[in-house]
Amino acid sequence: MTDDKGFGELVFRRRLASQGILLIRLSSPRIAARVRRLASVWTAIEPHLEGRFVVIGDNKVRIRPIPLAP
């Protein structure tokens, strides 16, 4: 789990292996707001974390498979 967009670069462009990445892209830097947002979507995203790049935004969630490393 991270808020560093650089992980997308590592897994999609450089094809580095990963078990899954959860990227939090929220406008509020407050921890309480981030925890609330994560809790509000957790049930929906938890089954899809392995092998996926999940982005949690203020109003939407995106889930993409991570390409296999060569």
mmCIF file of the N, C-alpha and C atoms, coordinates in Angstrom:
data_MODEL
# 
_entry.id   MODEL 
# 
loop_
_atom_site.group_PDB 
_atom_site.id 
_atom_site.type_symbol 
_atom_site.label_atom_id 
_atom_site.label_alt_id 
_atom_site.label_comp_id 
_atom_site.label_asym_id 
_atom_site.label_entity_id 
_atom_site.label_seq_id 
_atom_site.pdbx_PDB_ins_code 
_atom_site.Cartn_x 
_atom_site.Cartn_y 
_atom_site.Cartn_z 
_atom_site.occupancy 
_atom_site.B_iso_or_equiv 
_atom_site.pdbx_formal_charge 
_atom_site.auth_seq_id 
_atom_site.auth_comp_id 
_atom_site.auth_asym_id 
_atom_site.auth_atom_id 
_atom_site.pdbx_PDB_model_num 
ATOM 1   N N  . MET A 1 1  ? 0.863   -1.159  0.000   1.00 0.00 ? 1  MET A N  1 
ATOM 2   C CA . MET A 1 1  ? 0.000   0.000   0.000   1.00 0.00 ? 1  MET A CA 1 
ATOM 3   C C  . MET A 1 1  ? 0.914   1.227   0.000   1.00 0.00 ? 1  MET A C  1 
ATOM 4   N N  . THR A 1 2  ? 0.591   2.170   -0.864  1.00 0.00 ? 2  THR A N  1 
ATOM 5   C CA . THR A 1 2  ? 1.456   3.336   -1.036  1.00 0.00 ? 2  THR A CA 1 
ATOM 6   C C  . THR A 1 2  ? 0.676   4.514   -1.597  1.00 0.00 ? 2  THR A C  1 
ATOM 7   N N  . ASP A 1 3  ? 1.292   5.670   -1.543  1.00 0.00 ? 3  ASP A N  1 
ATOM 8   C CA . ASP A 1 3  ? 0.754   6.820   -2.265  1.00 0.00 ? 3  ASP A CA 1 
ATOM 9   C C  . ASP A 1 3  ? 1.797   7.319   -3.278  1.00 0.00 ? 3  ASP A C  1 
ATOM 10  N N  . ASP A 1 4  ? 2.793   6.479   -3.555  1.00 0.00 ? 4  ASP A N  1 
ATOM 11  C CA . ASP A 1 4  ? 3.871   6.794   -4.480  1.00 0.00 ? 4  ASP A CA 1 
ATOM 12  C C  . ASP A 1 4  ? 3.536   6.255   -5.876  1.00 0.00 ? 4  ASP A C  1 
ATOM 13  N N  . LYS A 1 5  ? 3.296   7.151   -6.840  1.00 0.00 ? 5  LYS A N  1 
ATOM 14  C CA . LYS A 1 5  ? 2.940   6.746   -8.195  1.00 0.00 ? 5  LYS A CA 1 
ATOM 15  C C  . LYS A 1 5  ? 4.075   6.013   -8.910  1.00 0.00 ? 5  LYS A C  1 
ATOM 16  N N  . GLY A 1 6  ? 5.277   6.087   -8.382  1.00 0.00 ? 6  GLY A N  1 
ATOM 17  C CA . GLY A 1 6  ? 6.421   5.437   -9.013  1.00 0.00 ? 6  GLY A CA 1 
ATOM 18  C C  . GLY A 1 6  ? 6.284   3.927   -9.117  1.00 0.00 ? 6  GLY A C  1 
ATOM 19  N N  . PHE A 1 7  ? 5.444   3.322   -8.297  1.00 0.00 ? 7  PHE A N  1 
ATOM 20  C CA . PHE A 1 7  ? 5.271   1.878   -8.375  1.00 0.00 ? 7  PHE A CA 1 
ATOM 21  C C  . PHE A 1 7  ? 4.620   1.466   -9.695  1.00 0.00 ? 7  PHE A C  1 
ATOM 22  N N  . GLY A 1 8  ? 3.771   2.304   -10.246 1.00 0.00 ? 8  GLY A N  1 
ATOM 23  C CA . GLY A 1 8  ? 3.193   2.021   -11.558 1.00 0.00 ? 8  GLY A CA 1 
ATOM 24  C C  . GLY A 1 8  ? 4.271   1.959   -12.624 1.00 0.00 ? 8  GLY A C  1 
ATOM 25  N N  . GLU A 1 9  ? 5.211   2.860   -12.556 1.00 0.00 ? 9  GLU A N  1 
ATOM 26  C CA . GLU A 1 9  ? 6.353   2.866   -13.480 1.00 0.00 ? 9  GLU A CA 1 
ATOM 27  C C  . GLU A 1 9  ? 7.122   1.551   -13.375 1.00 0.00 ? 9  GLU A C  1 
ATOM 28  N N  . LEU A 1 10 ? 7.352   1.102   -12.157 1.00 0.00 ? 10 LEU A N  1 
ATOM 29  C CA . LEU A 1 10 ? 8.144   -0.115  -11.958 1.00 0.00 ? 10 LEU A CA 1 
ATOM 30  C C  . LEU A 1 10 ? 7.465   -1.361  -12.521 1.00 0.00 ? 10 LEU A C  1 
ATOM 31  N N  . VAL A 1 11 ? 6.165   -1.498  -12.301 1.00 0.00 ? 11 VAL A N  1 
ATOM 32  C CA . VAL A 1 11 ? 5.508   -2.737  -12.739 1.00 0.00 ? 11 VAL A CA 1 
ATOM 33  C C  . VAL A 1 11 ? 5.009   -2.699  -14.178 1.00 0.00 ? 11 VAL A C  1 
ATOM 34  N N  . PHE A 1 12 ? 4.660   -1.536  -14.705 1.00 0.00 ? 12 PHE A N  1 
ATOM 35  C CA . PHE A 1 12 ? 4.125   -1.488  -16.064 1.00 0.00 ? 12 PHE A CA 1 
ATOM 36  C C  . PHE A 1 12 ? 5.190   -1.183  -17.109 1.00 0.00 ? 12 PHE A C  1 
ATOM 37  N N  . ARG A 1 13 ? 6.083   -0.275  -16.844 1.00 0.00 ? 13 ARG A N  1 
ATOM 38  C CA . ARG A 1 13 ? 7.091   0.067   -17.853 1.00 0.00 ? 13 ARG A CA 1 
ATOM 39  C C  . ARG A 1 13 ? 8.353   -0.768  -17.718 1.00 0.00 ? 13 ARG A C  1 
ATOM 40  N N  . ARG A 1 14 ? 8.793   -0.990  -16.490 1.00 0.00 ? 14 ARG A N  1 
ATOM 41  C CA . ARG A 1 14 ? 10.020  -1.768  -16.275 1.00 0.00 ? 14 ARG A CA 1 
ATOM 42  C C  . ARG A 1 14 ? 9.744   -3.253  -16.086 1.00 0.00 ? 14 ARG A C  1 
ATOM 43  N N  . ARG A 1 15 ? 8.478   -3.616  -15.976 1.00 0.00 ? 15 ARG A N  1 
ATOM 44  C CA . ARG A 1 15 ? 8.048   -5.016  -15.865 1.00 0.00 ? 15 ARG A CA 1 
ATOM 45  C C  . ARG A 1 15 ? 8.658   -5.743  -14.669 1.00 0.00 ? 15 ARG A C  1 
ATOM 46  N N  . LEU A 1 16 ? 8.815   -5.042  -13.538 1.00 0.00 ? 16 LEU A N  1 
ATOM 47  C CA . LEU A 1 16 ? 9.301   -5.693  -12.330 1.00 0.00 ? 16 LEU A CA 1 
ATOM 48  C C  . LEU A 1 16 ? 8.168   -6.493  -11.704 1.00 0.00 ? 16 LEU A C  1 
ATOM 49  N N  . ALA A 1 17 ? 8.483   -7.626  -11.156 1.00 0.00 ? 17 ALA A N  1 
ATOM 50  C CA . ALA A 1 17 ? 7.483   -8.506  -10.557 1.00 0.00 ? 17 ALA A CA 1 
ATOM 51  C C  . ALA A 1 17 ? 6.893   -7.876  -9.293  1.00 0.00 ? 17 ALA A C  1 
ATOM 52  N N  . SER A 1 18 ? 5.616   -8.162  -9.076  1.00 0.00 ? 18 SER A N  1 
ATOM 53  C CA . SER A 1 18 ? 4.938   -7.678  -7.873  1.00 0.00 ? 18 SER A CA 1 
ATOM 54  C C  . SER A 1 18 ? 3.771   -8.600  -7.562  1.00 0.00 ? 18 SER A C  1 
ATOM 55  N N  . GLN A 1 19 ? 3.497   -8.788  -6.285  1.00 0.00 ? 19 GLN A N  1 
ATOM 56  C CA . GLN A 1 19 ? 2.349   -9.583  -5.862  1.00 0.00 ? 19 GLN A CA 1 
ATOM 57  C C  . GLN A 1 19 ? 1.065   -8.779  -5.915  1.00 0.00 ? 19 GLN A C  1 
ATOM 58  N N  . GLY A 1 20 ? 1.181   -7.468  -5.974  1.00 0.00 ? 20 GLY A N  1 
ATOM 59  C CA . GLY A 1 20 ? 0.029   -6.581  -6.017  1.00 0.00 ? 20 GLY A CA 1 
ATOM 60  C C  . GLY A 1 20 ? 0.376   -5.241  -5.389  1.00 0.00 ? 20 GLY A C  1 
ATOM 61  N N  . ILE A 1 21 ? -0.268  -4.191  -5.875  1.00 0.00 ? 21 ILE A N  1 
ATOM 62  C CA . ILE A 1 21 ? -0.012  -2.843  -5.376  1.00 0.00 ? 21 ILE A CA 1 
ATOM 63  C C  . ILE A 1 21 ? -1.340  -2.148  -5.147  1.00 0.00 ? 21 ILE A C  1 
ATOM 64  N N  . LEU A 1 22 ? -1.446  -1.499  -4.018  1.00 0.00 ? 22 LEU A N  1 
ATOM 65  C CA . LEU A 1 22 ? -2.618  -0.701  -3.677  1.00 0.00 ? 22 LEU A CA 1 
ATOM 66  C C  . LEU A 1 22 ? -2.149  0.743   -3.571  1.00 0.00 ? 22 LEU A C  1 
ATOM 67  N N  . LEU A 1 23 ? -2.529  1.557   -4.555  1.00 0.00 ? 23 LEU A N  1 
ATOM 68  C CA . LEU A 1 23 ? -2.115  2.958   -4.618  1.00 0.00 ? 23 LEU A CA 1 
ATOM 69  C C  . LEU A 1 23 ? -3.264  3.834   -4.140  1.00 0.00 ? 23 LEU A C  1 
ATOM 70  N N  . ILE A 1 24 ? -2.996  4.651   -3.149  1.00 0.00 ? 24 ILE A N  1 
ATOM 71  C CA . ILE A 1 24 ? -4.015  5.549   -2.606  1.00 0.00 ? 24 ILE A CA 1 
ATOM 72  C C  . ILE A 1 24 ? -3.768  6.949   -3.166  1.00 0.00 ? 24 ILE A C  1 
ATOM 73  N N  . ARG A 1 25 ? -4.736  7.431   -3.966  1.00 0.00 ? 25 ARG A N  1 
ATOM 74  C CA . ARG A 1 25 ? -4.635  8.740   -4.613  1.00 0.00 ? 25 ARG A CA 1 
ATOM 75  C C  . ARG A 1 25 ? -5.816  9.596   -4.162  1.00 0.00 ? 25 ARG A C  1 
ATOM 76  N N  . LEU A 1 26 ? -5.729  10.105  -2.959  1.00 0.00 ? 26 LEU A N  1 
ATOM 77  C CA . LEU A 1 26 ? -6.812  10.902  -2.388  1.00 0.00 ? 26 LEU A CA 1 
ATOM 78  C C  . LEU A 1 26 ? -6.375  12.345  -2.231  1.00 0.00 ? 26 LEU A C  1 
ATOM 79  N N  . SER A 1 27 ? -7.337  13.257  -2.328  1.00 0.00 ? 27 SER A N  1 
ATOM 80  C CA . SER A 1 27 ? -7.012  14.681  -2.211  1.00 0.00 ? 27 SER A CA 1 
ATOM 81  C C  . SER A 1 27 ? -6.680  15.075  -0.778  1.00 0.00 ? 27 SER A C  1 
ATOM 82  N N  . SER A 1 28 ? -7.240  14.374  0.189   1.00 0.00 ? 28 SER A N  1 
ATOM 83  C CA . SER A 1 28 ? -6.980  14.706  1.588   1.00 0.00 ? 28 SER A CA 1 
ATOM 84  C C  . SER A 1 28 ? -5.729  13.991  2.096   1.00 0.00 ? 28 SER A C  1 
ATOM 85  N N  . PRO A 1 29 ? -4.805  14.725  2.707   1.00 0.00 ? 29 PRO A N  1 
ATOM 86  C CA . PRO A 1 29 ? -3.630  14.079  3.285   1.00 0.00 ? 29 PRO A CA 1 
ATOM 87  C C  . PRO A 1 29 ? -3.907  13.498  4.681   1.00 0.00 ? 29 PRO A C  1 
ATOM 88  N N  . ARG A 1 30 ? -5.103  13.754  5.212   1.00 0.00 ? 30 ARG A N  1 
ATOM 89  C CA . ARG A 1 30 ? -5.412  13.315  6.578   1.00 0.00 ? 30 ARG A CA 1 
ATOM 90  C C  . ARG A 1 30 ? -5.556  11.794  6.648   1.00 0.00 ? 30 ARG A C  1 
ATOM 91  N N  . ILE A 1 31 ? -4.896  11.208  7.619   1.00 0.00 ? 31 ILE A N  1 
ATOM 92  C CA . ILE A 1 31 ? -4.921  9.757   7.802   1.00 0.00 ? 31 ILE A CA 1 
ATOM 93  C C  . ILE A 1 31 ? -6.340  9.264   8.034   1.00 0.00 ? 31 ILE A C  1 
ATOM 94  N N  . ALA A 1 32 ? -7.116  9.953   8.852   1.00 0.00 ? 32 ALA A N  1 
ATOM 95  C CA . ALA A 1 32 ? -8.486  9.516   9.152   1.00 0.00 ? 32 ALA A CA 1 
ATOM 96  C C  . ALA A 1 32 ? -9.331  9.446   7.879   1.00 0.00 ? 32 ALA A C  1 
ATOM 97  N N  . ALA A 1 33 ? -9.177  10.399  6.978   1.00 0.00 ? 33 ALA A N  1 
ATOM 98  C CA . ALA A 1 33 ? -9.926  10.396  5.718   1.00 0.00 ? 33 ALA A CA 1 
ATOM 99  C C  . ALA A 1 33 ? -9.482  9.237   4.839   1.00 0.00 ? 33 ALA A C  1 
ATOM 100 N N  . ARG A 1 34 ? -8.200  8.946   4.831   1.00 0.00 ? 34 ARG A N  1 
ATOM 101 C CA . ARG A 1 34 ? -7.673  7.842   4.021   1.00 0.00 ? 34 ARG A CA 1 
ATOM 102 C C  . ARG A 1 34 ? -8.173  6.502   4.549   1.00 0.00 ? 34 ARG A C  1 
ATOM 103 N N  . VAL A 1 35 ? -8.173  6.350   5.859   1.00 0.00 ? 35 VAL A N  1 
ATOM 104 C CA . VAL A 1 35 ? -8.655  5.107   6.467   1.00 0.00 ? 35 VAL A CA 1 
ATOM 105 C C  . VAL A 1 35 ? -10.145 4.925   6.184   1.00 0.00 ? 35 VAL A C  1 
ATOM 106 N N  . ARG A 1 36 ? -10.925 5.992   6.293   1.00 0.00 ? 36 ARG A N  1 
ATOM 107 C CA . ARG A 1 36 ? -12.365 5.901   5.993   1.00 0.00 ? 36 ARG A CA 1 
ATOM 108 C C  . ARG A 1 36 ? -12.605 5.473   4.550   1.00 0.00 ? 36 ARG A C  1 
ATOM 109 N N  . ARG A 1 37 ? -11.869 6.062   3.614   1.00 0.00 ? 37 ARG A N  1 
ATOM 110 C CA . ARG A 1 37 ? -12.048 5.720   2.203   1.00 0.00 ? 37 ARG A CA 1 
ATOM 111 C C  . ARG A 1 37 ? -11.648 4.269   1.950   1.00 0.00 ? 37 ARG A C  1 
ATOM 112 N N  . LEU A 1 38 ? -10.529 3.858   2.500   1.00 0.00 ? 38 LEU A N  1 
ATOM 113 C CA . LEU A 1 38 ? -10.092 2.477   2.339   1.00 0.00 ? 38 LEU A CA 1 
ATOM 114 C C  . LEU A 1 38 ? -11.133 1.514   2.921   1.00 0.00 ? 38 LEU A C  1 
ATOM 115 N N  . ALA A 1 39 ? -11.640 1.816   4.093   1.00 0.00 ? 39 ALA A N  1 
ATOM 116 C CA . ALA A 1 39 ? -12.655 0.964   4.723   1.00 0.00 ? 39 ALA A CA 1 
ATOM 117 C C  . ALA A 1 39 ? -13.926 0.901   3.881   1.00 0.00 ? 39 ALA A C  1 
ATOM 118 N N  . SER A 1 40 ? -14.272 1.994   3.222   1.00 0.00 ? 40 SER A N  1 
ATOM 119 C CA . SER A 1 40 ? -15.511 2.022   2.437   1.00 0.00 ? 40 SER A CA 1 
ATOM 120 C C  . SER A 1 40 ? -15.448 1.157   1.178   1.00 0.00 ? 40 SER A C  1 
ATOM 121 N N  . VAL A 1 41 ? -14.249 0.865   0.677   1.00 0.00 ? 41 VAL A N  1 
ATOM 122 C CA . VAL A 1 41 ? -14.119 0.057   -0.536  1.00 0.00 ? 41 VAL A CA 1 
ATOM 123 C C  . VAL A 1 41 ? -13.471 -1.305  -0.297  1.00 0.00 ? 41 VAL A C  1 
ATOM 124 N N  . TRP A 1 42 ? -13.020 -1.558  0.914   1.00 0.00 ? 42 TRP A N  1 
ATOM 125 C CA . TRP A 1 42 ? -12.231 -2.757  1.193   1.00 0.00 ? 42 TRP A CA 1 
ATOM 126 C C  . TRP A 1 42 ? -12.940 -4.046  0.785   1.00 0.00 ? 42 TRP A C  1 
ATOM 127 N N  . THR A 1 43 ? -14.199 -4.202  1.137   1.00 0.00 ? 43 THR A N  1 
ATOM 128 C CA . THR A 1 43 ? -14.920 -5.430  0.823   1.00 0.00 ? 43 THR A CA 1 
ATOM 129 C C  . THR A 1 43 ? -14.940 -5.697  -0.678  1.00 0.00 ? 43 THR A C  1 
ATOM 130 N N  . ALA A 1 44 ? -15.052 -4.657  -1.458  1.00 0.00 ? 44 ALA A N  1 
ATOM 131 C CA . ALA A 1 44 ? -15.104 -4.809  -2.918  1.00 0.00 ? 44 ALA A CA 1 
ATOM 132 C C  . ALA A 1 44 ? -13.736 -5.104  -3.521  1.00 0.00 ? 44 ALA A C  1 
ATOM 133 N N  . ILE A 1 45 ? -12.668 -4.535  -2.970  1.00 0.00 ? 45 ILE A N  1 
ATOM 134 C CA . ILE A 1 45 ? -11.352 -4.694  -3.594  1.00 0.00 ? 45 ILE A CA 1 
ATOM 135 C C  . ILE A 1 45 ? -10.535 -5.850  -3.035  1.00 0.00 ? 45 ILE A C  1 
ATOM 136 N N  . GLU A 1 46 ? -10.784 -6.251  -1.817  1.00 0.00 ? 46 GLU A N  1 
ATOM 137 C CA . GLU A 1 46 ? -9.950  -7.264  -1.157  1.00 0.00 ? 46 GLU A CA 1 
ATOM 138 C C  . GLU A 1 46 ? -9.795  -8.545  -1.976  1.00 0.00 ? 46 GLU A C  1 
ATOM 139 N N  . PRO A 1 47 ? -10.851 -9.073  -2.604  1.00 0.00 ? 47 PRO A N  1 
ATOM 140 C CA . PRO A 1 47 ? -10.665 -10.288 -3.398  1.00 0.00 ? 47 PRO A CA 1 
ATOM 141 C C  . PRO A 1 47 ? -9.837  -10.077 -4.668  1.00 0.00 ? 47 PRO A C  1 
ATOM 142 N N  . HIS A 1 48 ? -9.572  -8.843  -5.044  1.00 0.00 ? 48 HIS A N  1 
ATOM 143 C CA . HIS A 1 48 ? -8.901  -8.537  -6.312  1.00 0.00 ? 48 HIS A CA 1 
ATOM 144 C C  . HIS A 1 48 ? -7.493  -7.980  -6.139  1.00 0.00 ? 48 HIS A C  1 
ATOM 145 N N  . LEU A 1 49 ? -6.909  -8.076  -4.958  1.00 0.00 ? 49 LEU A N  1 
ATOM 146 C CA . LEU A 1 49 ? -5.615  -7.451  -4.726  1.00 0.00 ? 49 LEU A CA 1 
ATOM 147 C C  . LEU A 1 49 ? -4.446  -8.234  -5.311  1.00 0.00 ? 49 LEU A C  1 
ATOM 148 N N  . GLU A 1 50 ? -4.471  -9.534  -5.200  1.00 0.00 ? 50 GLU A N  1 
ATOM 149 C CA . GLU A 1 50 ? -3.325  -10.322 -5.638  1.00 0.00 ? 50 GLU A CA 1 
ATOM 150 C C  . GLU A 1 50 ? -3.115  -10.213 -7.147  1.00 0.00 ? 50 GLU A C  1 
ATOM 151 N N  . GLY A 1 51 ? -1.904  -9.821  -7.522  1.00 0.00 ? 51 GLY A N  1 
ATOM 152 C CA . GLY A 1 51 ? -1.555  -9.722  -8.930  1.00 0.00 ? 51 GLY A CA 1 
ATOM 153 C C  . GLY A 1 51 ? -2.162  -8.537  -9.656  1.00 0.00 ? 51 GLY A C  1 
ATOM 154 N N  . ARG A 1 52 ? -2.638  -7.557  -8.899  1.00 0.00 ? 52 ARG A N  1 
ATOM 155 C CA . ARG A 1 52 ? -3.308  -6.411  -9.518  1.00 0.00 ? 52 ARG A CA 1 
ATOM 156 C C  . ARG A 1 52 ? -2.744  -5.085  -9.006  1.00 0.00 ? 52 ARG A C  1 
ATOM 157 N N  . PHE A 1 53 ? -2.936  -4.062  -9.811  1.00 0.00 ? 53 PHE A N  1 
ATOM 158 C CA . PHE A 1 53 ? -2.588  -2.693  -9.444  1.00 0.00 ? 53 PHE A CA 1 
ATOM 159 C C  . PHE A 1 53 ? -3.918  -1.995  -9.181  1.00 0.00 ? 53 PHE A C  1 
ATOM 160 N N  . VAL A 1 54 ? -4.184  -1.696  -7.916  1.00 0.00 ? 54 VAL A N  1 
ATOM 161 C CA . VAL A 1 54 ? -5.451  -1.110  -7.505  1.00 0.00 ? 54 VAL A CA 1 
ATOM 162 C C  . VAL A 1 54 ? -5.214  0.346   -7.128  1.00 0.00 ? 54 VAL A C  1 
ATOM 163 N N  . VAL A 1 55 ? -5.991  1.248   -7.720  1.00 0.00 ? 55 VAL A N  1 
ATOM 164 C CA . VAL A 1 55 ? -5.888  2.664   -7.418  1.00 0.00 ? 55 VAL A CA 1 
ATOM 165 C C  . VAL A 1 55 ? -7.196  3.109   -6.770  1.00 0.00 ? 55 VAL A C  1 
ATOM 166 N N  . ILE A 1 56 ? -7.082  3.630   -5.563  1.00 0.00 ? 56 ILE A N  1 
ATOM 167 C CA . ILE A 1 56 ? -8.251  4.149   -4.854  1.00 0.00 ? 56 ILE A CA 1 
ATOM 168 C C  . ILE A 1 56 ? -8.205  5.670   -4.935  1.00 0.00 ? 56 ILE A C  1 
ATOM 169 N N  . GLY A 1 57 ? -9.183  6.241   -5.614  1.00 0.00 ? 57 GLY A N  1 
ATOM 170 C CA . GLY A 1 57 ? -9.308  7.686   -5.729  1.00 0.00 ? 57 GLY A CA 1 
ATOM 171 C C  . GLY A 1 57 ? -10.449 8.195   -4.876  1.00 0.00 ? 57 GLY A C  1 
ATOM 172 N N  . ASP A 1 58 ? -10.660 9.488   -4.911  1.00 0.00 ? 58 ASP A N  1 
ATOM 173 C CA . ASP A 1 58 ? -11.731 10.094  -4.132  1.00 0.00 ? 58 ASP A CA 1 
ATOM 174 C C  . ASP A 1 58 ? -13.110 9.562   -4.530  1.00 0.00 ? 58 ASP A C  1 
ATOM 175 N N  . ASN A 1 59 ? -13.310 9.331   -5.832  1.00 0.00 ? 59 ASN A N  1 
ATOM 176 C CA . ASN A 1 59 ? -14.639 8.955   -6.319  1.00 0.00 ? 59 ASN A CA 1 
ATOM 177 C C  . ASN A 1 59 ? -14.700 7.647   -7.082  1.00 0.00 ? 59 ASN A C  1 
ATOM 178 N N  . LYS A 1 60 ? -13.548 7.007   -7.311  1.00 0.00 ? 60 LYS A N  1 
ATOM 179 C CA . LYS A 1 60 ? -13.581 5.748   -8.046  1.00 0.00 ? 60 LYS A CA 1 
ATOM 180 C C  . LYS A 1 60 ? -12.415 4.859   -7.650  1.00 0.00 ? 60 LYS A C  1 
ATOM 181 N N  . VAL A 1 61 ? -12.530 3.608   -8.041  1.00 0.00 ? 61 VAL A N  1 
ATOM 182 C CA . VAL A 1 61 ? -11.486 2.606   -7.828  1.00 0.00 ? 61 VAL A CA 1 
ATOM 183 C C  . VAL A 1 61 ? -11.190 1.973   -9.175  1.00 0.00 ? 61 VAL A C  1 
ATOM 184 N N  . ARG A 1 62 ? -9.911  1.859   -9.505  1.00 0.00 ? 62 ARG A N  1 
ATOM 185 C CA . ARG A 1 62 ? -9.489  1.207   -10.751 1.00 0.00 ? 62 ARG A CA 1 
ATOM 186 C C  . ARG A 1 62 ? -8.684  -0.031  -10.394 1.00 0.00 ? 62 ARG A C  1 
ATOM 187 N N  . ILE A 1 63 ? -8.910  -1.110  -11.113 1.00 0.00 ? 63 ILE A N  1 
ATOM 188 C CA . ILE A 1 63 ? -8.182  -2.351  -10.885 1.00 0.00 ? 63 ILE A CA 1 
ATOM 189 C C  . ILE A 1 63 ? -7.661  -2.855  -12.221 1.00 0.00 ? 63 ILE A C  1 
ATOM 190 N N  . ARG A 1 64 ? -6.333  -3.025  -12.300 1.00 0.00 ? 64 ARG A N  1 
ATOM 191 C CA . ARG A 1 64 ? -5.699  -3.512  -13.532 1.00 0.00 ? 64 ARG A CA 1 
ATOM 192 C C  . ARG A 1 64 ? -4.807  -4.688  -13.185 1.00 0.00 ? 64 ARG A C  1 
ATOM 193 N N  . PRO A 1 65 ? -4.765  -5.708  -14.034 1.00 0.00 ? 65 PRO A N  1 
ATOM 194 C CA . PRO A 1 65 ? -3.808  -6.795  -13.796 1.00 0.00 ? 65 PRO A CA 1 
ATOM 195 C C  . PRO A 1 65 ? -2.385  -6.300  -13.989 1.00 0.00 ? 65 PRO A C  1 
ATOM 196 N N  . ILE A 1 66 ? -1.490  -6.817  -13.197 1.00 0.00 ? 66 ILE A N  1 
ATOM 197 C CA . ILE A 1 66 ? -0.065  -6.501  -13.342 1.00 0.00 ? 66 ILE A CA 1 
ATOM 198 C C  . ILE A 1 66 ? 0.513   -7.489  -14.355 1.00 0.00 ? 66 ILE A C  1 
ATOM 199 N N  . PRO A 1 67 ? 1.176   -6.999  -15.403 1.00 0.00 ? 67 PRO A N  1 
ATOM 200 C CA . PRO A 1 67 ? 1.748   -7.921  -16.394 1.00 0.00 ? 67 PRO A CA 1 
ATOM 201 C C  . PRO A 1 67 ? 2.814   -8.805  -15.760 1.00 0.00 ? 67 PRO A C  1 
ATOM 202 N N  . LEU A 1 68 ? 2.912   -10.000 -16.250 1.00 0.00 ? 68 LEU A N  1 
ATOM 203 C CA . LEU A 1 68 ? 3.934   -10.925 -15.752 1.00 0.00 ? 68 LEU A CA 1 
ATOM 204 C C  . LEU A 1 68 ? 5.311   -10.421 -16.139 1.00 0.00 ? 68 LEU A C  1 
ATOM 205 N N  . ALA A 1 69 ? 6.258   -10.549 -15.217 1.00 0.00 ? 69 ALA A N  1 
ATOM 206 C CA . ALA A 1 69 ? 7.638   -10.159 -15.498 1.00 0.00 ? 69 ALA A CA 1 
ATOM 207 C C  . ALA A 1 69 ? 8.237   -11.134 -16.506 1.00 0.00 ? 69 ALA A C  1 
ATOM 208 N N  . PRO A 1 70 ? 9.114   -10.644 -17.378 1.00 0.00 ? 70 PRO A N  1 
ATOM 209 C CA . PRO A 1 70 ? 9.712   -11.549 -18.386 1.00 0.00 ? 70 PRO A CA 1 
ATOM 210 C C  . PRO A 1 70 ? 10.606  -12.588 -17.755 1.00 0.00 ? 70 PRO A C  1 
# 
